[in-house]
């Protein structure tokens, strides 16, 4: 069960990373704005 939970968290982390990368590629201006803020 613990291993399953870790796997699930890992998958979620990866999905967030992919989303972040996509946002940076497709909307770099928004990323810069957020960083400035």
C-alpha positions as CSV (number, residue, x, y, z in Angstrom):
1,X,0.0,0.0,0.0
2,X,2.7,2.4,0.9
3,X,4.5,1.8,-2.4
4,X,1.2,2.4,-4.3
5,X,0.8,5.7,-2.5
6,X,4.4,6.8,-3.4
7,X,3.8,5.8,-7.0
8,X,0.5,7.8,-7.1
9,X,2.3,10.9,-5.6
10,X,5.1,10.4,-8.1
11,X,2.7,10.3,-11.0
12,X,1.0,13.5,-9.7
13,X,4.3,15.2,-9.4
14,X,5.3,14.3,-12.9
15,X,1.9,15.6,-14.3
16,X,2.5,18.9,-12.5
17,X,6.0,19.1,-13.9
18,X,4.7,18.4,-17.4
19,X,2.0,21.1,-16.9
20,X,4.6,23.6,-15.7
21,X,6.8,22.8,-18.7
22,X,3.9,23.2,-21.2
23,X,2.9,26.5,-19.6
24,X,6.5,27.8,-19.9
25,X,6.7,26.7,-23.6
26,X,3.2,27.9,-24.6
27,X,3.0,31.0,-22.3
28,X,6.5,32.2,-21.4
29,X,5.2,35.7,-20.9
30,X,2.8,34.7,-18.1
31,X,5.7,32.7,-16.5
32,X,7.9,35.7,-16.5
33,X,5.1,37.9,-15.1
34,X,4.6,35.4,-12.2
35,X,8.3,35.3,-11.5
36,X,8.4,39.1,-11.4
37,X,5.5,39.3,-9.0
